[in-house]
Amino acid sequence: MNRRRLLLAAVAGTVGAGAGIWQTLGPALPKAELTLAAVRERLLATRSQPVAYAGSWSLSQLWQHLAQSVEFSMLGFPELKPAWFRSSVGPTAFSVFSARGAMKHGLDEAIPGAPALNAEQAEQAAFERLITALDDFAAWQGELQPHFAYGALSKDDYALAHALHVLDHWRLMRPA
């Protein structure tokens, strides 16, 4: 196969993957709901209107998972996908999620290499960790670390990625 055909096949595959991802996403949310400030307010509302999580994790484990994601964006993810993935498939997926205003991912998949989620941790402590992580991210002035799948992201893109991540898990929230 010559270089031109290989390049065309790669481009076609990437476009096809993006179109496939687009088709599997649910309805997009209004842009105003796709900010970390809006997500933080939605989370804080669970203090007066408790929620239950219908996923395979406890609510405490979910809060820990979401906190890990935010913390790792500042401190570094423990494991990264291969460089070729972080420069092709990952950014394509993030571009589709960003353009669509919605994300869909495995809701019971731990972050690669992350410490195990503590099933015994009190829900309130895990929730406070998440809120602290969001506040720390908002105030962060340092360099952000590459996302394990999406690669290098700006602070605005990371904020959107975090908001989309929380909101994707939110699909499994129910009033308690």
Secondary structure, 3 states (H helix, E strand, C coil): CCHHHHHHHHHHHHHHHHHHHHHHCCCCCCHHHCCHHHHHHHHHHHHCCCEEECCCCCHHHHHHHHHHHHHHHHHCCCCCCCHHHHCCHHHHHHHHHHHHCCCCCCCCCCCCCCCCCCCCCCHHHHHHHHHHHHHHHHHCCCCCCCECCCECCCHHHHHHHHHHHHHHHHCCEEEC
